[in-house]
Amino acid sequence: MSKNSRCKLCQMDARFSPSETNASIARTFGVSKDSARRHRKHMSQDPFFGVPQEHISQRGITRRLDDGSYEKITWNPNAKSSTNYDLNLSEAMNKVVSAVMEHRPDHRVSDDRVLLPTTKVVIPADFQVGKVYVFGGTAELRERVESSMAGIIEDVIAECPEEIIVADVGDIIENFQNTSSQAQTNDSDLVEQILIATEIMTGIIKSLAPLCKRLVYAAVPSNHCTVRVGPKQPASTPANDYGLLIQRNIADRLSENPLYDHVTVVKPANKFEEFAVYHSPVSNTSFGFVHGHQTTKAHTIGQWLSNQASHPKNPLRDVNILIAGHFHSFNLYEDHGRWILVATSSDGGSSWFSNLTGQQSMAGITVINAVNGKWFSPNIY
């Protein structure tokens, strides 16, 4: 077998039965199914059938019963993997922090650490936990988030921002009442989506909280997280939202631990509003947060903001930077003296976005820095 330097399984010198499925290999060695599939191509020849690996397009197993008959099954590997999903992402995140800190012990947060009066905004947008598309489902989402957070944490340690905002701008779960196909394509049921999303967001917050003096956790309602009584039928006000429920559960959990006394929760001011506003005393910058489904195109969010801000008592009037999601692609522009940032998504791809634009957007977590009402150093991890 020839080794590939970029293949995780090749580096582990992984051995497995040629009849073993990609899903089983992924679970055994702790990699994704795509990694298992790619690894088969690195094997020059199947040891059992004696044909080139790249010529084998599908594998299956037929079982012979005691009476001489045969049994064959068809199963959904995504659904199976979701039931065995490891929810303890926060523990994995803590390990990432520990590994980075071990190499940079001089950057631990302490009373005498010199922090910059800046705000770093981390935007975990449109995770849509439970959705399956071209780049995988829940397991692959977890890998992307862990990879993104490793890079974000290392940069936070190096840059020393005094304040970090974690902005969940919506669609953290896929839900089941947005399209008729979700019951067939999702790899997790609704309760499991909520549990997994809660653990992912808890892991993100717990990994960043020790690295700053002030952490703000913002969340807003969104179309995929809306509690519905039927297809596209909201149950009640925008406050009936699974993303806001996840935020409340996490906030309750963190409030029981004095280590997170410096964590502040930001959400809409009342049950009818779909946006949230926060003014940072650290960086002297006013942020607005909204999902983005209030408009049909990313470049019209600016006009929506201007319309909202035209009312003298609307808190969006004083916003310097409005942060949104929904459109699964990066966009940053100025409109009427205010900045609009549309964040990327970490999901497995969006058929809605691809069909709308003919493009496949970059997956990842968008991060910006801000001071005195201005942004700098945007990045996608």
VOROKE-254635 format. One line per 2 residues: number of its first residue (from 0); their letters; for each residue x, y, z of N, C-alpha, C. Coordinates in pm, whole numbers. Each point is the difference from the previous one (the first is absolute). Layout:
BEGIN
NUM = A = X Y Z X Y Z X Y Z ~ ... $
// end
This chain:
BEGIN
0 = MS = 85 -119 0 -85 119 0 88 124 0 ~ -22 92 -95 76 124 -4 -59 102 95 $
2 = KN = 87 74 70 -47 97 98 -12 138 -62 ~ -100 74 45 -21 138 -40 29 89 120 $
4 = SR = 86 99 -17 44 83 114 -112 83 60 ~ -107 23 -77 -111 83 50 -118 -84 50 $
6 = CK = 14 -131 -3 -109 -89 41 19 -42 146 ~ -101 28 84 9 -34 142 14 -150 20 $
8 = LC = -75 -79 -75 4 -146 17 130 -59 -50 ~ 56 59 -105 131 -47 -48 106 22 108 $
10 = QM = -4 116 65 98 31 103 -16 -92 121 ~ -123 -47 25 -24 -93 111 27 -144 -40 $
12 = DA = 33 -19 -130 19 -137 -52 -122 -86 34 ~ -116 56 -27 -127 -65 36 -20 -129 -78 $
14 = RF = -45 -103 70 -29 -130 -61 -146 -35 28 ~ -68 -47 -101 -140 -37 18 -41 -97 -111 $
16 = SP = -110 -69 23 -52 -96 -97 -50 72 -124 ~ 27 -53 -119 -48 66 -122 -152 6 -8 $
18 = SE = -67 -85 76 -147 1 -3 -59 99 100 ~ 85 61 84 -48 94 101 -47 128 -66 $
20 = TN = -110 54 46 -57 122 -60 80 123 42 ~ -14 107 -80 68 125 32 -44 55 135 $
22 = AS = -129 -14 31 -53 49 128 65 -74 117 ~ 16 -132 -14 62 -79 106 147 38 17 $
24 = IA = 70 20 -111 141 40 6 13 136 69 ~ -91 92 -34 3 134 59 -17 -5 150 $
26 = RT = -94 -85 47 -23 -11 144 119 -63 71 ~ 60 -101 -63 111 -72 62 122 88 18 $
28 = FG = 31 83 -101 124 78 4 -23 148 32 ~ -126 38 25 -28 137 40 18 103 -110 $
30 = VS = -33 -37 -124 8 93 -112 -136 10 -67 ~ -11 83 -102 -126 12 -73 -11 -111 -104 $
32 = KD = -123 -21 -47 -21 -100 -106 72 41 -129 ~ 9 131 -25 71 47 -119 148 -38 8 $
34 = SA = 56 10 121 141 -40 17 18 -149 -28 ~ -96 -82 46 7 -144 -26 -13 -29 -149 $
36 = RR = -91 72 -65 -19 -21 -144 127 37 -77 ~ 59 115 36 122 42 -69 115 -97 26 $
38 = HR = 5 -57 121 108 -90 34 -4 -126 -87 ~ -118 -46 -34 -10 -120 -86 69 23 -134 $
40 = KH = -7 127 -48 63 29 -129 152 -3 8 ~ 54 15 123 145 -4 17 53 -143 4 $
42 = MS = -92 -95 13 40 -141 1 5 -48 -144 ~ 115 -45 -42 19 -31 -142 -90 -110 -51 $
44 = QD = -30 -102 83 -79 -114 -48 -74 -63 117 ~ -127 -33 -26 -79 -66 102 57 -139 28 $
46 = PF = 38 -28 127 64 -129 30 -93 -119 -13 ~ -129 20 2 -94 -112 -8 -43 -28 -144 $
48 = FG = -38 107 -72 -52 -20 -135 108 7 -108 ~ 117 62 36 109 5 -96 -21 97 -114 $
50 = VP = -79 105 23 -24 102 -104 42 136 57 ~ 33 98 -88 40 132 49 -110 64 86 $
52 = QE = 43 63 109 -96 60 92 -86 105 -68 ~ 60 81 -90 -75 109 -59 -112 -48 -92 $
54 = HI = 4 -130 -36 -105 -54 -87 -121 -49 80 ~ 13 -3 133 -112 -45 84 -82 122 40 $
56 = SQ = -124 7 -47 -84 117 24 -93 -16 118 ~ -26 -125 44 -93 -21 111 30 -134 66 $
58 = RG = -25 -5 131 20 -124 76 -125 -32 79 ~ -24 -127 17 -115 -42 78 22 -140 54 $
60 = IT = -90 -47 85 13 -131 61 -132 -76 -15 ~ 8 -124 -45 -117 -88 -5 23 -114 97 $
62 = RR = -98 -26 85 15 -102 105 -83 -123 -36 ~ 62 -118 12 -70 -125 -26 -60 -53 130 $
64 = LD = -129 -29 -3 -70 -49 118 15 -151 15 ~ -43 -54 116 16 -142 28 -77 -89 -97 $
66 = DG = -114 50 -53 -79 -82 -91 48 5 -144 ~ 115 68 -24 57 6 -133 -40 122 -80 $
68 = SY = -95 77 52 -41 122 -70 95 115 36 ~ -15 111 -69 87 116 21 -82 119 48 $
70 = EK = 65 85 79 -63 120 50 87 120 -36 ~ -64 106 -49 71 121 -36 -76 119 56 $
72 = IT = 72 99 54 -66 117 57 54 127 -64 ~ -80 105 6 42 134 -38 -17 88 122 $
74 = WN = 104 76 34 -8 80 121 58 138 -24 ~ -33 93 89 45 138 -9 116 20 97 $
76 = PN = 124 4 -49 114 13 92 1 131 75 ~ -57 106 -59 -4 129 70 -88 -9 123 $
78 = AK = -117 -66 -14 -90 -15 114 64 -83 109 ~ 73 -103 -40 66 -86 99 110 75 73 $
80 = SS = 80 76 -76 110 71 66 -50 106 95 ~ -117 61 -32 -50 105 88 -41 -54 135 $
82 = TN = -47 -126 6 -41 -56 129 119 -27 89 ~ 119 -15 -61 120 -25 77 84 127 15 $
84 = YD = -60 114 -29 75 126 -2 52 36 139 ~ 124 38 3 62 40 127 -40 144 31 $
86 = LN = -82 19 103 -50 133 32 100 86 75 ~ 106 -60 50 90 74 89 102 81 -79 $
88 = LS = -50 90 -85 90 83 -79 74 98 89 ~ -64 43 109 66 96 89 129 -59 56 $
90 = EA = 1 -130 29 122 -65 48 107 2 -108 ~ -42 -25 -125 95 4 -110 58 140 -17 $
92 = MN = -85 102 15 46 138 -12 100 33 111 ~ -28 -47 121 90 25 111 137 -62 -25 $
94 = KV = 2 -116 -65 127 -64 -33 78 84 -101 ~ -75 62 -95 66 87 -98 64 119 71 $
96 = VS = -75 62 93 52 114 76 125 -40 77 ~ -7 -114 68 113 -46 81 123 -24 -86 $
98 = AV = -22 -58 -119 113 -29 -89 66 129 -48 ~ -82 100 -34 55 128 -45 70 72 114 $
100 = ME = -63 2 118 57 68 116 132 -62 45 ~ 12 -129 -21 123 -69 41 120 55 -74 $
102 = HR = -24 38 -127 110 54 -79 15 151 17 ~ -106 66 56 7 145 19 -40 35 143 $
104 = PD = 70 -52 102 -41 23 138 6 146 41 ~ 81 83 -70 14 139 36 -124 82 -36 $
106 = HR = -93 -62 -72 -119 73 -43 -125 -39 78 ~ 17 -64 113 -117 -31 82 -64 131 52 $
108 = VS = -134 1 7 -70 118 51 26 12 149 ~ 49 116 42 25 26 141 -21 149 24 $
110 = DD = 2 40 125 -24 139 35 107 94 -55 ~ 121 -52 -17 107 86 -48 24 -13 -150 $
112 = RV = -86 -74 -70 15 -16 -145 -43 129 -70 ~ 77 44 -96 -33 121 -75 -94 -38 -114 $
114 = LL = -126 45 10 -101 -29 -101 -26 124 -85 ~ -30 -22 -126 -30 111 -89 -146 40 13 $
116 = PT = -32 130 -1 -139 45 11 -76 -19 -130 ~ -5 -124 -45 -69 -33 -124 -103 -110 26 $
118 = TK = -93 -13 -94 -100 -105 6 20 -95 -117 ~ 14 -128 30 6 -102 -105 -137 -66 -8 $
120 = VV = -59 0 -118 -133 -56 -21 11 -133 -74 ~ -41 -107 67 1 -135 -57 -145 -33 -37 $
122 = IP = -23 -38 -127 -137 -12 -51 -29 -143 -45 ~ -46 -86 90 -40 -136 -39 -141 2 -62 $
124 = AD = -8 19 -130 -128 23 -69 -47 -123 -75 ~ -131 -21 1 -65 -98 -88 63 -139 8 $
126 = FQ = 21 -50 121 53 -136 16 -100 -102 -55 ~ -128 25 19 -107 -90 -47 30 -146 37 $
128 = VG = 23 -20 129 28 -134 51 -114 -96 -41 ~ 36 -111 -57 -98 -98 -46 -12 -8 -150 $
130 = KV = 48 102 -70 -10 2 -146 111 -83 -63 ~ -34 -65 -110 99 -76 -76 3 55 -142 $
132 = YV = 121 28 -50 13 48 -137 133 -50 -55 ~ 51 63 -104 114 -55 -75 124 -18 87 $
134 = FG = 17 84 103 119 -10 84 -30 -69 133 ~ -102 -83 1 -26 -82 117 -109 54 90 $
136 = GT = -9 -62 119 -105 33 96 57 47 132 ~ -59 -50 109 36 48 134 145 -32 37 $
138 = AE = 45 -119 -31 138 -38 35 101 90 -71 ~ -24 28 -128 92 86 -75 -7 145 48 $
140 = LR = -120 45 41 -14 133 57 88 13 124 ~ -2 -103 84 82 2 121 148 14 -34 $
142 = ER = 46 -71 -101 141 9 -40 35 141 -45 ~ -89 61 -79 27 134 -50 4 102 115 $
144 = VE = -93 -13 95 -3 93 113 127 -15 85 ~ 40 -122 28 122 -23 79 122 59 -71 $
146 = SS = 7 -19 -132 113 53 -76 -1 153 2 ~ -118 59 -18 -11 147 3 40 55 137 $
148 = MA = -50 -63 106 26 51 134 147 -11 37 ~ 68 -100 -49 143 -14 29 76 122 -50 $
150 = GI = -32 44 -123 65 118 -56 -40 127 71 ~ -129 12 34 -49 120 69 65 14 137 $
152 = IE = 7 -110 74 57 3 134 147 41 -4 ~ 74 -53 -94 142 34 -9 18 149 -29 $
154 = DV = -84 56 -88 11 143 -30 -44 86 118 ~ -103 -45 74 -44 76 117 112 8 102 $
156 = IA = 68 -110 22 112 -2 96 111 94 -44 ~ 25 6 -131 107 86 -50 -39 147 0 $
158 = EC = -128 31 -24 -43 140 -18 -46 67 129 ~ -42 -77 99 -38 52 131 -113 104 -3 $
160 = PE = -115 -29 -62 -111 95 8 -62 -1 139 ~ -41 115 49 -60 6 131 -141 -59 1 $
162 = EI = -69 11 -114 -139 -45 -9 -21 -89 -122 ~ -81 -104 19 -39 -88 -111 -152 -8 -4 $
164 = IV = -54 14 -121 -144 -21 -22 -17 -130 -77 ~ -82 -90 51 -41 -120 -74 -141 28 -49 $
166 = AD = -16 19 -130 -128 42 -57 -64 -114 -79 ~ -99 -65 63 -79 -99 -71 -110 76 -75 $
168 = VG = 20 21 -128 -96 77 -78 -105 -90 -68 ~ -25 -116 60 -116 -78 -40 27 -129 -75 $
170 = DI = -108 -77 -17 0 -128 -71 103 -97 56 ~ 8 -7 132 96 -92 61 -44 -145 -16 $
172 = IE = -133 -23 -19 -49 -134 -31 -73 2 -134 ~ -21 -119 -56 -68 -12 -130 -152 4 15 $
174 = NF = -53 -66 106 -145 -7 23 -67 -92 -103 ~ -133 -9 5 -72 -90 -89 -119 64 -72 $
176 = QN = -25 127 25 -120 61 -56 29 108 -104 ~ 121 -1 -57 33 100 -101 -26 -50 -141 $
178 = TS = 37 -127 -25 -25 -61 -129 -53 -143 22 ~ -70 -51 -100 -59 -133 15 104 -111 -2 $
180 = SQ = 120 28 -48 102 -105 -15 80 -23 127 ~ -12 87 100 86 -10 118 -16 -132 76 $
182 = AQ = -121 -55 -1 -22 -127 70 80 -113 -63 ~ 28 11 -129 76 -105 -69 151 26 -1 $
184 = TN = 40 126 5 141 32 -18 75 28 130 ~ -70 39 106 70 30 126 61 -126 62 $
186 = DS = 113 17 69 62 -115 66 -24 0 151 ~ -79 95 50 -30 7 143 -145 44 18 $
188 = DL = -65 -55 103 -135 48 30 10 135 71 ~ -116 62 25 -1 137 50 65 13 137 $
190 = VE = -34 -90 91 57 7 135 151 -17 -6 ~ 45 -92 -83 144 -23 -13 70 121 -61 $
192 = QI = -63 65 -98 57 122 -57 22 105 108 ~ -99 19 87 11 99 106 112 -35 98 $
194 = LI = 9 -128 36 105 -43 93 139 19 -58 ~ 17 -39 -126 130 11 -64 39 147 -16 $
196 = AT = -95 83 -46 28 142 -18 37 65 133 ~ -67 -41 107 31 54 133 142 -33 40 $
198 = EI = 42 -124 -23 135 -40 37 106 69 -86 ~ -29 18 -130 95 68 -87 20 144 46 $
200 = MT = -110 71 23 11 140 41 61 13 140 ~ -34 -92 89 62 1 133 151 -19 -12 $
202 = GI = 42 -89 -88 143 -23 -21 71 124 -52 ~ -64 71 -92 60 123 -54 17 104 110 $
204 = IK = -104 20 79 5 101 105 101 -37 108 ~ 0 -125 42 93 -43 105 145 5 -48 $
206 = SL = 22 -17 -128 138 5 -50 52 143 -10 ~ -89 98 -18 43 139 -16 -6 79 129 $
208 = AP = -88 -37 91 -20 77 124 128 19 81 ~ 86 -103 14 122 21 80 102 93 -65 $
210 = LC = -23 39 -125 100 75 -76 -30 148 -7 ~ -102 48 74 -34 142 -6 -56 45 135 $
212 = KR = -8 131 17 -57 55 123 -151 13 -6 ~ -54 6 -121 -144 16 -17 -43 -78 -124 $
214 = LV = -101 -86 17 -54 -75 -113 -150 27 -11 ~ -45 32 -120 -141 28 -28 -54 -110 -91 $
216 = YA = -111 -60 41 -64 -106 -79 -132 55 -52 ~ -5 27 -131 -120 57 -62 -71 -106 -84 $
218 = AV = -132 8 -4 -81 -90 -83 -126 72 -46 ~ -47 -36 -118 -120 60 -58 -88 -108 -63 $
220 = PS = -129 28 -19 -89 -97 -66 37 -18 -147 ~ -42 -113 -56 30 -30 -140 -107 -90 -58 $
222 = NH = 1 -15 -132 -106 -77 -65 7 -150 30 ~ 121 -58 2 9 -144 27 -26 -33 147 $
224 = CT = 24 94 88 -19 -26 143 -139 38 50 ~ -84 55 -84 -134 39 41 -81 -123 44 $
226 = VR = -66 11 114 -91 -105 45 -126 9 -86 ~ -34 -111 -66 -112 0 -94 -105 -104 38 $
228 = VG = -122 27 -42 -111 -95 21 -34 -71 -131 ~ 72 30 -105 -19 -62 -131 102 59 -95 $
230 = PK = 7 -50 -122 96 53 -97 -14 151 -18 ~ 107 73 34 6 145 -15 -110 73 78 $
232 = QP = -44 -61 112 -103 62 83 56 24 141 ~ 49 122 27 55 29 133 -103 -21 109 $
234 = AS = 45 -54 113 -92 -26 111 -46 128 67 ~ 88 100 5 -35 122 71 96 111 -41 $
236 = TP = 51 73 98 88 114 -25 141 -46 -36 ~ 86 90 -49 139 -37 -30 76 -58 118 $
238 = AN = -45 31 124 69 -52 118 -14 -151 12 ~ -99 -60 -66 -14 -147 -2 100 -56 -100 $
240 = DY = 122 -15 46 112 -30 -89 95 -96 70 ~ 37 -108 -69 88 -101 61 140 56 25 $
242 = GL = 46 93 -83 131 61 22 3 80 129 ~ -108 73 29 -9 75 125 -16 -95 119 $
244 = LI = -68 -112 -22 -11 -102 105 137 -57 34 ~ 80 -29 -102 135 -50 21 83 102 77 $
246 = QR = -12 128 -38 74 105 71 -40 4 147 ~ -130 -9 28 -46 5 138 52 -119 80 $
248 = NI = -4 -119 -59 50 -119 70 149 11 31 ~ 77 51 -97 143 16 22 27 106 107 $
250 = AD = -75 112 -5 18 106 98 -31 -50 141 ~ -105 -81 12 -34 -57 132 112 -90 50 $
252 = RL = 57 -77 -91 109 -91 37 123 77 45 ~ 34 106 -74 120 78 32 -18 81 128 $
254 = SE = -123 44 28 -24 83 117 27 -74 131 ~ 2 -132 -5 25 -80 119 149 -13 32 $
256 = NP = 85 51 -92 145 -13 16 63 138 8 ~ 64 36 112 60 134 15 111 28 -100 $
258 = LY = 53 -102 -65 104 21 -101 -54 76 -120 ~ -133 4 -15 -61 66 -115 -80 122 41 $
260 = DH = 39 63 110 -67 123 45 20 114 -99 ~ 102 -9 -83 28 107 -95 -71 -20 -133 $
262 = VT = -89 -99 -8 -76 -25 -122 -134 73 7 ~ -30 79 -104 -124 76 -10 -83 -52 -117 $
264 = VV = -131 -10 21 -90 -48 -105 -72 118 -63 ~ -2 2 -134 -71 104 -76 -102 -67 -90 $
266 = KP = -124 47 5 -109 -54 -81 -97 112 -33 ~ -102 -25 -83 -97 105 -30 -64 57 126 $
268 = AN = -32 131 -6 -51 70 118 -138 -47 42 ~ -77 -53 -93 -133 -51 34 -35 -115 -94 $
270 = KF = -114 -64 24 -36 -121 -73 -44 26 -143 ~ -13 127 -39 -45 32 -136 115 38 -93 $
272 = EE = 114 36 57 112 44 -83 82 -118 -50 ~ 58 17 -119 82 -105 -61 148 38 -3 $
274 = FA = 37 107 66 139 45 1 43 29 143 ~ 131 8 19 56 36 130 108 105 -21 $
276 = VY = 23 81 103 99 108 -8 89 -5 124 ~ 128 25 -20 94 4 112 104 108 -26 $
278 = HS = 20 86 99 107 101 -8 116 -44 88 ~ 115 -14 -61 118 -45 73 69 118 69 $
280 = PV = 12 -4 133 75 104 69 151 -19 -17 ~ 40 -117 -43 143 -29 -18 52 64 -128 $
282 = SN = -67 -26 -111 47 49 -130 -78 122 -49 ~ -97 47 80 -81 116 -38 -64 -21 -136 $
284 = TS = -62 -116 -17 -64 -37 -126 -138 -55 28 ~ -99 42 -81 -136 -52 14 -25 -106 -107 $
286 = FG = -41 -118 45 -26 -112 -90 -149 -30 -7 ~ -47 -34 -118 -135 -51 -18 9 -143 -49 $
288 = FV = -96 -83 39 -1 -140 -41 -138 -33 -54 ~ -5 -64 -117 -125 -42 -60 29 -120 -88 $
290 = HG = -98 -88 -17 27 -119 -81 20 35 -146 ~ -92 76 -58 13 39 -140 -116 -45 -87 $
292 = HQ = -89 -86 53 -113 -47 -81 -107 106 -18 ~ 24 116 59 -93 111 -18 6 58 -142 $
294 = TT = 106 -33 -74 13 44 -139 28 -121 -88 ~ -10 18 -129 21 -111 -94 141 -5 -56 $
296 = KA = 77 108 17 136 5 -53 92 66 102 ~ 125 -44 1 95 51 98 23 150 -16 $
298 = HT = 1 48 -123 32 143 -21 -118 92 31 ~ -116 -56 38 -113 85 39 -16 8 153 $
300 = IG = 88 -70 74 -5 11 145 30 143 44 ~ 89 68 -73 33 137 32 -122 92 -8 $
302 = QW = -83 -21 -101 -120 81 -13 -98 -33 112 ~ -10 -128 36 -85 -39 113 46 71 127 $
304 = LS = 132 4 23 53 67 118 -32 149 -3 ~ 15 62 -116 -31 143 -11 -146 28 30 $
306 = NQ = -88 -88 -47 -142 17 29 -28 -12 150 ~ 64 -97 64 -18 -17 143 55 121 77 $
308 = AS = 116 46 -42 68 108 71 -65 135 -23 ~ -92 9 -95 -66 128 -27 -90 43 115 $
310 = HP = -42 -97 83 -82 34 116 91 48 112 ~ -27 116 58 93 58 100 18 -83 125 $
312 = KN = -95 -89 31 11 -80 122 46 -144 -25 ~ 28 -33 -125 47 -135 -31 148 -12 40 $
314 = PL = 35 -97 83 141 -13 46 98 -28 -113 ~ -48 -47 -116 89 -23 -113 53 131 -59 $
316 = RD = -58 109 41 38 131 -53 148 31 25 ~ 52 -46 113 137 34 39 100 -112 -29 $
318 = VN = -41 -100 -75 88 -114 -28 111 40 -98 ~ 123 -41 32 113 19 -91 16 -117 -96 $
320 = IL = -18 -122 53 20 -121 -79 -119 -93 23 ~ -69 -38 -107 -109 -97 9 51 -135 -50 $
322 = IA = -18 -103 81 49 -133 -33 -118 -92 -29 ~ 4 -68 -115 -110 -87 -43 54 -133 -52 $
324 = GH = -90 -93 -23 34 -130 -58 -93 -28 -116 ~ -60 -118 1 -108 -40 -91 44 -30 -144 $
326 = FH = 94 77 -53 33 -11 -141 119 -92 -29 ~ 59 -61 103 101 -104 -16 122 44 -81 $
328 = SF = 27 128 -4 117 49 -74 45 132 62 ~ 128 30 -16 57 121 60 -33 123 -82 $
330 = NL = -40 106 70 -28 127 -65 27 111 101 ~ 68 104 -40 31 110 89 -7 129 -81 $
332 = YE = -91 89 38 -17 123 -76 -54 111 89 ~ 9 124 -51 -49 117 73 -129 50 -60 $
334 = DH = -92 41 87 -128 53 -47 -44 112 95 ~ -11 120 -54 -43 116 78 83 17 129 $
336 = GR = 131 -19 -14 90 23 112 8 -111 101 ~ -68 -111 -27 5 -116 90 56 -120 -76 $
338 = WI = 72 -86 73 59 -118 -63 -92 -120 16 ~ -14 -76 -109 -79 -123 -1 94 -117 -23 $
340 = LV = 2 -95 91 82 -121 -17 -92 -122 -4 ~ 8 -75 -108 -75 -125 -14 99 -114 13 $
342 = AT = -21 -87 99 99 -101 35 -15 -128 -82 ~ 108 -74 -7 0 -131 -64 -68 -103 91 $
344 = SS = -21 -119 -54 -60 -110 76 97 -116 11 ~ -15 -80 105 84 -119 16 -74 -127 -38 $
346 = DG = -118 13 -59 -79 -120 -31 60 -75 -118 ~ -64 -108 -39 52 -87 -106 -28 45 -140 $
348 = GS = -39 127 -16 -36 52 -131 -147 36 -3 ~ -36 88 -90 -138 49 -7 -52 -13 -143 $
350 = SW = -97 -88 -21 -61 -11 -133 -75 128 -33 ~ -57 64 104 -70 127 -21 95 104 -56 $
352 = FS = 119 13 61 97 99 -48 54 -37 -137 ~ 30 -128 -21 56 -43 -128 -99 18 -114 $
354 = NL = -127 -34 26 -102 16 -104 -27 148 -28 ~ 14 84 103 -26 142 -16 112 70 -76 $
356 = TG = 126 -38 29 115 73 -55 82 -79 -101 ~ -16 -133 -2 84 -82 -85 140 -19 56 $
358 = QQ = 20 33 127 132 -7 62 -5 -86 126 ~ 118 -41 46 14 -71 127 83 87 92 $
360 = SM = -59 50 109 70 94 86 103 -70 87 ~ 99 76 48 101 -52 91 -62 -28 136 $
362 = AG = 28 -116 56 -52 -36 132 100 45 107 ~ -54 44 113 88 41 109 -67 99 92 $
364 = IT = 70 39 106 -49 97 97 65 135 -29 ~ -82 102 -22 49 134 -28 36 71 130 $
366 = VI = 112 73 -1 46 75 117 45 138 -46 ~ -40 104 77 52 134 -24 46 59 133 $
368 = NA = 75 108 -8 40 77 117 -56 141 -15 ~ -24 67 112 -58 134 -8 54 90 110 $
370 = VN = 10 130 -34 36 102 98 -49 135 -52 ~ -59 80 88 -49 133 -34 -93 1 -121 $
372 = GK = -90 -97 -4 -101 -4 -105 46 -50 -133 ~ 123 -49 -9 54 -48 -127 49 -144 14 $
374 = WF = -10 -75 -107 47 -139 -2 141 -5 -59 ~ 71 -107 32 129 -26 -64 30 -150 7 $
376 = SP = 88 -44 -87 49 -138 -6 -111 -105 -4 ~ -89 4 -100 -99 -107 -14 69 -129 -45 $
378 = NI = -54 -112 45 61 -129 -35 -108 -108 1 ~ 24 -106 -73 -88 -117 -2 84 -121 41 $
380 = Y = -39 -67 106 77 -114 53 -69 -132 -38 $
// end
